[in-house]
Amino acid sequence: MNKLQSTSASIQDKPVRWGVNAQTGVLTDVLLGKPDHFRWVALNSISAVTLANMEEMGHRFDKQKAMKQHRQMVEVYERNGVNVHFAEADEGLPSSVFTRDSSFMTPWGAVITSIQTPPRRRDYAVVSEFYHKAGIPIWKWVTAGHFEGGDFCILKPGVALLGWSGDRSTKEGAEQVAGWLREKDWEVLVAPIPPQFVHVDAVVVMLERGLALVCEDALQPYALDYIKETHGIETIPVAYADCVKLGGNLVSLGNKRVLSMSHNLNVNKQLEDRGFHVDAVDYDMFALGGGGVHCSCHELYREPD
């Protein structure tokens, strides 16, 4: 375990634990973005559908509702004993609330990513400032093409799946990250995903050791075989219609506890039937804007699983 004392009042001088080698252990410290300047912008295929159908579907952005929904998400983390830390809001970065993409945590420190989407290209500013103030080392910066944290999935310790859709992460960026991991003797599969899924964390989310939520329609057969056959991971299928609405975009809190969204009716029922306790929050102001609860967080530290 790595534990460093924060020197920043913005993270309340709490000890900040850092270092992740699996995405299934008990979550103790999480990084969120402050939603003060959040609004809907042209961000990805999900937000594009929202913006194109606002009149017909009656969708309207409600700032007060968004702030309330974000607070309720924070309360779920706190009830489950998770220390919540925040990257500062910036008026020029309305989508930095989705902290999954601007960095990702490894056993050796944080990696600052390179986001391709124009409204988010400078999200690195607030997240790198957080790491600096918290005393958390930055291990690497993505410099080849683009790679975003939502495309970094640890299947189990020492084994990673990296996705790329082309209009977000690129193959060049994914291969750069894969090279760093392979230098640390990790096994890595780099696999393309269709752009409508945006990131691999809308397609594959680990629930506990050896069990994952997977939208099989989004992966090529060799990628499915890598997960299921090569590494023996059991899968709970997410239907395509749910997946493109971020149905699989949830957060494992460890010990069969999950943070999900209330509109994920089918997935939530599947998980409850498997013995998971599901904390589901209303989060449509963010999901319609292009990101779910998994997009809205990044693990700083998980207990070894």
Residue pairs with C-beta under 8 A, 6 or more apart in sequence:
1 17
1 19
1 301
2 17
2 18
2 19
2 301
3 15
3 16
3 17
3 18
4 15
4 16
4 18
4 134
4 135
4 136
5 13
5 15
5 16
5 135
6 12
6 13
6 14
6 15
6 16
6 133
6 134
6 135
7 13
7 133
7 134
7 135
8 130
8 133
8 134
10 86
10 88
10 130
10 133
11 85
11 86
11 130
11 133
11 134
14 83
14 85
16 29
16 83
16 85
16 134
16 135
16 136
16 300
16 301
17 28
17 29
17 83
17 300
17 301
18 29
18 105
18 109
18 110
18 134
18 136
18 300
18 301
19 105
19 106
19 107
19 108
19 109
19 301
20 105
20 106
20 107
20 154
20 299
20 300
20 301
20 302
21 106
21 107
21 154
21 157
21 158
21 304
22 154
22 156
22 157
22 206
22 209
22 302
22 304
22 305
23 153
23 154
23 206
23 252
23 299
23 302
24 156
24 206
24 207
24 208
24 209
24 252
24 254
24 302
24 305
25 254
25 302
25 303
25 304
25 305
26 253
26 254
26 255
26 302
26 303
26 305
27 80
27 82
27 251
27 252
27 253
27 254
27 299
27 301
27 302
28 81
28 82
28 83
28 301
28 302
28 303
29 82
29 83
29 85
29 299
29 300
29 301
30 77
30 82
30 83
30 84
30 85
30 297
30 298
30 299
30 300
31 85
31 86
31 87
31 99
31 103
31 127
31 130
31 297
31 298
31 299
31 300
32 73
32 74
32 84
32 85
32 86
32 87
32 97
32 99
32 296
32 297
33 86
33 87
33 89
33 96
33 97
33 98
33 99
33 126
33 296
34 86
34 87
34 88
34 89
34 97
35 66
35 67
35 70
35 89
35 97
36 89
37 89
37 90
37 91
37 93
37 94
38 63
38 66
38 70
38 94
38 95
38 97
38 286
38 289
39 61
39 63
39 94
39 289
40 47
40 50
40 51
40 61
40 288
40 289
40 290
41 47
41 94
41 95
41 119
41 289
42 48
42 51
42 119
43 95
43 117
43 119
43 120
43 289
43 290
43 291
44 117
44 168
44 198
44 290
45 195
45 196
45 198
46 198
46 244
46 245
46 246
46 287
46 288
46 290
46 291
47 288
47 289
47 290
50 57
50 59
50 288
50 289
50 290
53 59
54 60
59 288
61 285
61 288
61 289
62 285
65 285
66 285
66 286
69 281
69 282
69 283
69 284
69 285
69 286
70 97
70 286
70 296
72 281
72 282
73 259
73 281
73 283
73 293
73 296
74 84
76 259
76 279
76 281
77 84
77 253
77 259
78 84
79 279
80 253
80 257
80 259
80 279
82 253
85 130
85 134
85 300
86 130
87 96
87 99
87 102
87 126
87 127
87 129
87 130
88 126
88 129
88 130
89 96
89 97
89 126
90 96
90 125
90 126
92 122
93 119
93 120
93 122
93 123
93 125
93 126
94 119
95 117
95 119
95 120
95 123
95 289
95 290
95 291
96 102
96 120
96 123
96 126
96 127
97 286
97 291
97 296
98 120
98 286
98 290
98 291
98 295
98 296
99 127
99 149
99 296
99 297
99 298
100 148
100 149
100 150
100 199
100 201
100 291
100 294
100 295
100 296
100 297
100 298
101 113
101 115
101 120
101 123
101 148
101 149
101 150
101 199
101 295
102 112
102 113
102 115
102 120
102 123
102 124
102 126
102 127
102 148
102 149
103 110
103 111
103 112
103 113
103 124
103 127
103 128
103 131
103 149
103 298
104 110
104 111
104 113
104 149
104 152
104 298
105 111
105 298
105 299
105 300
105 301
106 139
106 181
107 184
108 137
108 139
108 184
109 136
109 137
109 138
109 139
109 140
110 127
110 131
110 136
110 137
110 138
110 139
111 138
111 139
111 140
111 141
111 142
111 149
111 152
111 177
111 180
112 124
112 127
112 128
112 131
112 138
112 140
112 141
112 142
113 124
113 142
113 146
113 147
113 148
113 149
114 124
114 141
114 142
114 143
114 145
114 146
114 147
114 148
114 173
115 121
115 123
115 124
115 146
115 148
115 168
116 146
116 148
116 167
116 168
116 169
116 170
117 168
128 138
130 136
131 137
131 138
132 138
136 300
140 177
140 180
142 173
142 176
142 177
143 176
144 172
144 173
144 175
144 176
145 169
145 170
145 171
145 172
145 173
145 174
145 176
146 168
146 169
146 170
146 172
146 173
147 162
147 164
147 169
147 170
147 173
147 174
147 176
147 177
148 168
148 169
148 199
149 298
150 168
150 169
150 198
150 199
150 200
150 201
150 202
150 294
150 295
151 162
151 163
151 164
151 165
151 168
151 169
151 174
151 199
151 200
151 201
152 160
152 162
152 177
152 200
153 160
153 161
153 162
153 163
153 200
153 201
153 204
153 205
153 206
154 160
154 206
155 161
155 204
155 206
155 212
155 227
155 231
155 233
156 209
156 210
156 231
156 233
157 305
158 185
158 186
158 187
159 186
159 187
159 188
159 231
160 178
160 181
160 186
160 187
160 188
160 189
161 188
161 189
161 191
161 200
161 204
161 223
161 226
161 227
162 169
162 174
162 177
162 178
162 188
162 189
162 190
162 191
162 200
163 169
163 174
163 190
163 191
163 192
163 193
163 199
163 200
163 203
164 170
164 171
164 173
164 174
164 190
164 191
164 192
164 193
165 192
165 193
165 194
165 195
165 197
165 198
165 199
166 192
166 195
167 195
168 195
168 198
168 199
169 199
171 190
171 192
174 190
175 190
178 188
178 190
181 188
182 188
189 223
189 226
191 200
191 219
191 220
191 222
191 223
191 226
192 220
193 199
193 200
193 203
193 218
193 219
194 218
196 244
197 203
197 215
197 218
197 243
197 244
198 290
199 295
201 249
201 294
201 295
202 215
202 218
202 243
202 244
202 246
202 248
202 249
202 292
203 214
203 215
203 218
203 219
203 243
203 248
204 212
204 213
204 214
204 215
204 219
204 227
204 248
205 212
205 213
205 248
205 249
205 250
205 251
205 252
205 294
206 212
206 252
207 213
207 236
207 252
207 258
207 271
207 276
208 252
208 254
208 256
208 305
209 305
210 232
210 233
210 234
211 233
211 234
211 235
211 236
212 227
212 233
212 234
212 235
212 236
213 235
213 236
213 238
213 248
213 250
213 267
214 224
214 227
214 235
214 236
214 237
214 238
214 248
215 237
215 238
215 239
215 240
215 242
215 243
215 248
216 224
216 235
216 237
217 240
217 243
218 240
218 243
219 227
227 233
227 235
228 234
228 235
236 270
236 271
236 274
238 247
238 248
238 267
239 247
239 266
242 248
242 264
242 266
242 267
245 263
245 287
246 261
246 264
246 287
246 291
246 292
246 294
246 295
247 264
247 266
247 267
248 267
249 261
249 287
249 291
249 292
249 293
249 294
249 295
250 258
250 259
250 260
250 261
250 264
250 267
250 292
250 293
250 294
251 258
251 259
251 260
251 293
251 294
251 297
252 258
253 259
253 279
254 302
254 303
254 305
256 275
256 276
256 277
257 276
257 277
257 279
258 271
258 276
258 277
258 278
258 279
259 279
259 281
259 293
260 267
260 268
260 271
260 278
260 279
260 280
260 281
260 293
261 280
261 281
261 282
261 283
261 284
261 287
261 292
261 293
262 268
262 280
262 281
262 282
262 283
263 282
263 283
263 284
263 287
264 280
268 278
268 280
271 278
272 278
281 293
283 292
283 293
286 292
286 293
286 295
286 296
